[in-house]
Amino acid sequence: MYGGHAVISIGHSHPNYVDKISNQLTQIGFYSNSIRNPLQQELADKLGALSGCNDYQLFLCNSGAEANENALKLASFITGKKKIISYKKGFHGRTSAAVSITDNPKIIAPVNESDNAIILPFNDIRATEEALKNGNVAAVIVEGIQGIGGIHVPDAGFLVELKKLTEKYVAALILDEIQSGYGRSGKFFAFQHTPVNPDIITMAKGMGNGFPVGGVLIQKEIGAWHGMLGTTFGGNHLACAASIAVLDVMKNEKLIENASKIGNYIMQELAAMDGDFEVRGLGLMIGIEFTFPIKEIRNRLLFDYGIFTGVSGQNIIRLLPPLSLTVQEANEFLAAFSEVYVDVAQSLD
Ligand SMILES: Cc1ncc(COP(=O)(O)O)c(C=O)c1O
């Protein structure tokens, strides 16, 4: 029920995915961006059509951190400003600028520490406006749904207010959809549960179903000039083939609708168990927070039932299964979870 950190979107070794990458390899696996690669256009077109984000430009790279690094750099280039606002419990990657705005001092090396990072309480609009008023803010970055921090969906209205504020103070609004995007929340991007159109959207994980690929969607009006961003491997033929296969399968097998349907079902069933835990999330991005450490529950699920779950901190189970999860598989998990939870909760009494 973990899909390899939310990376496995269409399921392991899907035949169309295997065929597409294998065939591509027999033609050409890589050539640099000094030639035009038609697969990049096909990927951009299919991504625009399935996500509804048609009026964005696409920059391709190789990982989530790299996508955020480029998004932050772009925001700084276009605004001429330096500071970045991010939020408590947020995670944006382990590279230089991305880690400096990640709320985890343990993974920030001295070389990554930056006076440009402003990390504010999540959902705090007033604090955000105060920081923006002080000026020099290039961007506000926020996850569509906080993942590593424990599956926290932004409050209703938070993103709408952020959009208004970033417009007022001329900063870019960056939606980090690296974990919450690509259909996981039951919409293509989690922010699409709101009416907001971000200036920049970052994505990775589910995009390649395990093939390392990331991307940055950039609103058309943002005048990114040729050469502003660059990469050797980004947008290579194999990565494009993998990403196109993912989009084709997601569309043909209606996996976004499935994520919404099965995710809602799991959350309803968990809520109906009436246990001493809180259920949060959207689609197949689900957090279950307990009042006690979950090590025993996770171990029992794994060793007695062969079900692997994710974690956040000591007390939160994170469910991030492939978007192709069936109702039978969901029921298998729910039955196992119910038995294990009752046992473990009783042993604590
Ligand atoms: C929301 C978010 N942003 C960025 C990243 C970094 O992605 P990557 O590990 O591909 O660099 C992650 C990874 O977990 C993430 O969850």
The ligand as a Gaussian input file, in Angstrom:
#p B3LYP/6-31G(d) Opt

LIG

0 1
 C        6.680000      16.975000      -1.960000
 C        8.054000      16.543000      -2.378000
 N        8.852000      17.415000      -2.987000
 C       10.096000      17.058000      -3.399000
 C       10.577000      15.782000      -3.199000
 C       11.956000      15.409000      -3.670000
 O       11.895000      14.522000      -4.741000
 P       13.153000      13.628000      -5.132000
 O       13.385000      12.655000      -4.029000
 O       12.763000      12.976000      -6.438000
 O       14.316000      14.544000      -5.306000
 C        9.768000      14.840000      -2.540000
 C       10.263000      13.482000      -2.276000
 O        9.790000      12.760000      -1.424000
 C        8.471000      15.227000      -2.120000
 O        7.655000      14.368000      -1.490000

